[in-house]
Amino acid sequence: MNDKIVMPVWTIGLFIVVMNTTMFNVSIPSIIQDLHITADLGSWVISSYSIGYALSTVIYSRLSDAVTIRKLLMVGLCVLGFSSVFGLFAHSFGTLLAARILQSAGAGVMAGLGLVLASRYIPPERRGSAIAMISAGSAMAFGLGPIVGGIISEYFGWNGLFAVTCLVLVILPVLLRLLPREEAPPFRFDLAGACYTVVNAATLLLAVTQLSWLWLAVSLLSFAVHAWHLRRGQETFINPTLLRDSTYRKLVVIGFCLLILNLGNLFLMPLVLAKAFGLSAMRIGLTIAPGAILSAFLTRFVGRWIDRFGNMRFLLLGHGLLALVLLGFFACVGASPFVILAGYIVFSPAFSATLASLNNETSQRLPKPLIGSGMGLMQLIQFFGGSISVAVCGLLLELQTHTALVPSYKHVYGVLLAVGVVSLGMLLWYKQSARQEAAVQ
């Protein structure tokens, strides 16, 4: 496989898919007004895609142990592309929600298989560069999504947003021609385990977003049933071997925390810029864009540096920079829009480099037979952390109705800073464990 061609094309596809998570944010007010629905219903246009995206990511990753990447890619992008065509003509809330859910069912193929592809077919000495490219594409998509969404919504209406994801149908034949032909090994897909995983994630997210004790009880029950299934099953969807690996568990916790920081910050920055400084959606996007663009520009350099200097240095450096930015936001986020602009110029490249180093470290520690399931579970937990982050940040703001506007945002940034410190502590623990393991060997 010629990774110098395949990975840039793959990153373009991933860019489109990830941008689809943030393009619709700026269009929610228009959707609510046009379809005459409540704000609660309108929020499901975003959350339904996020939940489905996270779940389909791990499903495609796990299926890659049984089905060739080419076949999975063809199914996923066809589902995403044709559901986007359907969304162009959605004029009711039901059809809009159906289009978003179908989109999410196909979208996970790009995120789910990107790391699997890099881990299987790119040598370790070049793998850091490839993973950094994927991470930077995602970071840039998060930053540019609001700009693209604002422009399209203003001139073509919110239905026009679906036209962007139709572009994956153009990328699909190119990738199918470039990808290597594989022979899938014999493997029994654990359908029951996949269903349990979906129910686990969905019910826990509902418990958090709805503040529902009932959904929490259902979620805990589903986790108990899933644990029973793992003890008695063979070739289960979530591989128990991964859960017994203490170093892998530490890396998963770090990934969970990192996505809490990234999605929480991306949720808070537009709110601060809009409510504290009165900026329009277009100006908000332009404020966030420089950080995302710089992150993409530094991709090739960061990847080379990771391959040359190792993952741990960038994990430590990235954590330090993220904590520094969050501390700055906690101290003076309401001072000026330029605080957010300057902070995100540091935050976005630091996050991309940290996530790339983490994924590269994880791929190198996993045995080859566990790469698909291991990287898939890692991404599921990462995306779940991001979904939880947005919900919790919103709830924390809602609980501070009697607090002044700027201090309420500072308090939430204080919580994110605490999560960053926890992630750094887990990283230092992982570093110590890895060093002891190497000494024993």
C-alpha positions, 0 to 999 in steps of 0.5 A: 500500500502506498501510504503517501497517497492513501493516508492523505485521501483517507484524511480528506474523507475523515475531515468531511465526516468529522466536520459533519459533527460540528457543521449543524451546531450553528444551524440548530436555531434555524432548524428549530424555527423552520420545523417548529420543534422545541430546543430539546428535540433540536439537540437530538440532531447533534447528539443522535449523530454523535452517539451513532458515530461513536458506536459505529466506530467501534463496530467497524473496527471490530468487524475489521477482524472478520471482514476486509477493510475494502468491503467495510469501507464500501458499505460505510461510505455508501450508507453515509453518502446515500443517507446524505442525499436523502437528507437534502430533501428532508423537510420534517423532523422525523426525516431529518433525524432519520437522515442523521442517524443513518449518516452516523451508521456509515460515518464511523467507518472512516474513524474506525478503520483509519487507525486499523489501516495505519497500524496494519500496513504502515511500518512503525518508523512511519506510523507516527506521521500517518496517525498525526495526519489523521489526528490533525484532519480531525482537529481541523474539521472540528475548528472549520465545521462552524465556519462551513456550516455558517456559510452554507446555512446562510446561503443554501439553508440547513439542507445544504449541509448534507451536500458536503457529506455527499462528497464521500461518494467521490472519494470511495472509488479512489480509496477502493482502487488504492487499498490493498486486497485482503483475505479476512481471517476466520472469525465469529462476530459477536452480535450479542456483544455488539448489541450490549455495547450499543445499549451500554453507551446509549443508556449511559448517555441518556442517563447523563443528558436526561439526569434520569435515575431510571436510565442510570438503573437500566444502564447499570443493569446492561453493564452487569449483563454485558459483564456476565456475557464476557465471562461466559462467551468466546471471541466476544465483541469487547475482547476481555484480554484488553480489559485485563491489560493494566497498561491498556486501561491506563491509555484508555483513561487518558484517551477518555480525558483528552476527548473530554478536554477537546469537546468540552472546550469546543462546546464552551468557546462558541458560547463564550464568544457569542454570549460574553462578546456578542460575536456572530456565528461567522466571527466565532468560526473565524476566531476558532479557525486559526488554531485548527489551520495551524494544527493541520499545517504542523501535521507533517512536522509533528508526525516526523517528530513523534517518529524521531523522539518517541510518543512519551515526550509528546504526550508529556509536552502536550498535556503540559500545554493543554493544562496551561491553556485551560489555566489561562481560560480559567483565569481570564476567559472573559477578558477578550476574544483574543484570549480564546483565539490565542489559547486555541492556537496553542490548544489545537496543535497540542491536542492533535499531537497528544492524541496522535502520540497516544494512538501511536503508543496504543497501536505499538503496545497491542499485539497484531491480532488485537489491533482491530478490537483494541483501537476500536475500543479506544476510539469508542471510549474517546468519543464517549468521553467527548459526548459526556463532556458536552452534556456535563458542561451544559449541565454545569452551566445550567446549574449556575443560573444565579451565577454571573455569566463569565464566572460560570464559564470559568468554573466549568473551565476549572472542571476541565483543568481538573480533568487535565490534571487527572489525565497527566497523573494517569500518564505519569503512572503509565510511564512508571508502569511501562518502565517497570515492565521493560525492566522485568523483561 
